[in-house]
């Protein structure tokens, strides 16, 4: 296989409509809980997934950043994929995170397909030198390998022109959505229109804090790590945004503001840590995270617990 393999549209057996609907929603990024011995706590993982689904969440992204994708081994990532698909059954759409070098990403995407996932999210390339054309080649290689799956690039590069995404989708029509995570609402608005506003599902990839501004510019879904803690809070926000009730959405924004500030502080050093701390305060999983993340100091744990308790969970 070459990185420029031909995309055979005749091999695509994918109805994109339900997949696009699943992206236009709260796209949950489940945590990966660890046991006392440091391995994945599979029973707790299943319980947390059931809690999300029972709470009304219908789109799950195993192996996302809140799931500590880069701290998991390849075998662990496969375990997380299989466990999530098995636990969700027909109750949720599964968007599996894949990435690293091209062969590794393709292998993970093919595993996700064979395990029963409907889509893959391609993590931003981990490379110090990313050209526009190389970005297209990277995603084209992965999307071409799984033409029957929906493909969602995770975009964090503010330099990439929207025309490059359109070029990718011209070559690979299974690229149906974008997780856009550049912290600039004006840049997002321009990029989406340059790429094709109606052509893709635009998912606000910086979660609830950016969702209102990104929805005003064309997003119809948002990712969430907070949803692990309080599904109803995230669902309240998207219902307000869907109805165009921005004052109600901003009430939710005010409710979660401090929690998200703690997650985003110091370059998002505690992004996962704060979520797991909140879950630990509720007795739902251990607070353990893997390096390069680190547990919160004792002084901050009480504040996180107080915020979680204040959501009436």
BELPE-V222996 format. One record per residue. N is the residue number from 1. RES is the residue in three letters. NEAR is the number of other C-alpha atoms within 10 Angstrom. Layout:
# BELPE-V222996
{{N;RES;NEAR} {N;RES;NEAR}}
This chain:
# BELPE-V222996
{{1;UNK;8} {2;UNK;6} {3;UNK;15} {4;UNK;14} {5;UNK;13} {6;UNK;14} {7;UNK;19} {8;UNK;12} {9;UNK;14} {10;UNK;7} {11;UNK;10} {12;UNK;14} {13;UNK;11} {14;UNK;14} {15;UNK;12} {16;UNK;17} {17;UNK;9} {18;UNK;12} {19;UNK;22} {20;UNK;18} {21;UNK;14} {22;UNK;20} {23;UNK;28} {24;UNK;22} {25;UNK;22} {26;UNK;29} {27;UNK;28} {28;UNK;29} {29;UNK;25} {30;UNK;28} {31;UNK;29} {32;UNK;30} {33;UNK;25} {34;UNK;19} {35;UNK;15} {36;UNK;9} {37;UNK;7} {38;UNK;11} {39;UNK;12} {40;UNK;17} {41;UNK;16} {42;UNK;17} {43;UNK;12} {44;UNK;17} {45;UNK;22} {46;UNK;19} {47;UNK;14} {48;UNK;21} {49;UNK;22} {50;UNK;17} {51;UNK;17} {52;UNK;24} {53;UNK;19} {54;UNK;12} {55;UNK;15} {56;UNK;15} {57;UNK;24} {58;UNK;20} {59;UNK;25} {60;UNK;27} {61;UNK;25} {62;UNK;31} {63;UNK;30} {64;UNK;24} {65;UNK;19} {66;UNK;23} {67;UNK;22} {68;UNK;22} {69;UNK;21} {70;UNK;17} {71;UNK;16} {72;UNK;17} {73;UNK;10} {74;UNK;14} {75;UNK;9} {76;UNK;16} {77;UNK;24} {78;UNK;19} {79;UNK;16} {80;UNK;24} {81;UNK;24} {82;UNK;20} {83;UNK;18} {84;UNK;26} {85;UNK;24} {86;UNK;14} {87;UNK;16} {88;UNK;20} {89;UNK;11} {90;UNK;10} {91;UNK;15} {92;UNK;18} {93;UNK;24} {94;UNK;28} {95;UNK;31} {96;UNK;32} {97;UNK;27} {98;UNK;27} {99;UNK;26} {100;UNK;16} {101;UNK;12} {102;UNK;18} {103;UNK;14} {104;UNK;14} {105;UNK;23} {106;UNK;22} {107;UNK;17} {108;UNK;23} {109;UNK;27} {110;UNK;19} {111;UNK;17} {112;UNK;25} {113;UNK;18} {114;UNK;11} {115;UNK;16} {116;UNK;17} {117;UNK;22} {118;UNK;21} {119;UNK;26} {120;UNK;29} {121;UNK;25} {122;UNK;27} {123;UNK;23} {124;UNK;18} {125;UNK;21} {126;UNK;10} {127;UNK;8} {128;UNK;6} {129;UNK;7} {130;UNK;14} {131;UNK;11} {132;UNK;14} {133;UNK;12} {134;UNK;12} {135;UNK;17} {136;UNK;18} {137;UNK;17} {138;UNK;21} {139;UNK;28} {140;UNK;24} {141;UNK;22} {142;UNK;28} {143;UNK;29} {144;UNK;24} {145;UNK;20} {146;UNK;24} {147;UNK;22} {148;UNK;19} {149;UNK;28} {150;UNK;24} {151;UNK;30} {152;UNK;28} {153;UNK;22} {154;UNK;21} {155;UNK;18} {156;UNK;17} {157;UNK;15} {158;UNK;14} {159;UNK;11} {160;UNK;16} {161;UNK;15} {162;UNK;16} {163;UNK;16} {164;UNK;16} {165;UNK;24} {166;UNK;20} {167;UNK;14} {168;UNK;21} {169;UNK;22} {170;UNK;11} {171;UNK;18} {172;UNK;24} {173;UNK;19} {174;UNK;26} {175;UNK;29} {176;UNK;22} {177;UNK;22} {178;UNK;23} {179;UNK;25} {180;UNK;26} {181;UNK;20} {182;UNK;19} {183;UNK;15} {184;UNK;13} {185;UNK;19} {186;UNK;12} {187;UNK;13} {188;UNK;23} {189;UNK;18} {190;UNK;15} {191;UNK;20} {192;UNK;25} {193;UNK;15} {194;UNK;15} {195;UNK;19} {196;UNK;15} {197;UNK;16} {198;UNK;10} {199;UNK;14} {200;UNK;20} {201;UNK;25} {202;UNK;27} {203;UNK;28} {204;UNK;32} {205;UNK;24} {206;UNK;19} {207;UNK;23} {208;UNK;28} {209;UNK;19} {210;UNK;18} {211;UNK;27} {212;UNK;25} {213;UNK;18} {214;UNK;27} {215;UNK;22} {216;UNK;14} {217;UNK;19} {218;UNK;18} {219;UNK;27} {220;UNK;22} {221;UNK;27} {222;UNK;29} {223;UNK;27} {224;UNK;24} {225;UNK;29} {226;UNK;29} {227;UNK;23} {228;UNK;24} {229;UNK;25} {230;UNK;19} {231;UNK;22} {232;UNK;16} {233;UNK;19} {234;UNK;28} {235;UNK;18} {236;UNK;14} {237;UNK;23} {238;UNK;24} {239;UNK;15} {240;UNK;18} {241;UNK;22} {242;UNK;15} {243;UNK;10} {244;UNK;14} {245;UNK;14} {246;UNK;17} {247;UNK;12} {248;UNK;16} {249;UNK;23} {250;UNK;19} {251;UNK;14} {252;UNK;20} {253;UNK;20} {254;UNK;12} {255;UNK;15} {256;UNK;19} {257;UNK;15} {258;UNK;14} {259;UNK;19} {260;UNK;21} {261;UNK;14} {262;UNK;19} {263;UNK;20} {264;UNK;15} {265;UNK;11} {266;UNK;10} {267;UNK;8} {268;UNK;14} {269;UNK;15} {270;UNK;22} {271;UNK;22} {272;UNK;26} {273;UNK;23} {274;UNK;26} {275;UNK;26} {276;UNK;29} {277;UNK;27} {278;UNK;28} {279;UNK;24} {280;UNK;18} {281;UNK;19} {282;UNK;15} {283;UNK;10} {284;UNK;18} {285;UNK;22} {286;UNK;19} {287;UNK;22} {288;UNK;21} {289;UNK;23} {290;UNK;15} {291;UNK;10} {292;UNK;9} {293;UNK;16} {294;UNK;15} {295;UNK;17} {296;UNK;17} {297;UNK;8} {298;UNK;8} {299;UNK;8} {300;UNK;12} {301;UNK;16} {302;UNK;14} {303;UNK;15} {304;UNK;23} {305;UNK;17} {306;UNK;12} {307;UNK;15} {308;UNK;22} {309;UNK;13} {310;UNK;10} {311;UNK;13} {312;UNK;8} {313;UNK;11}}
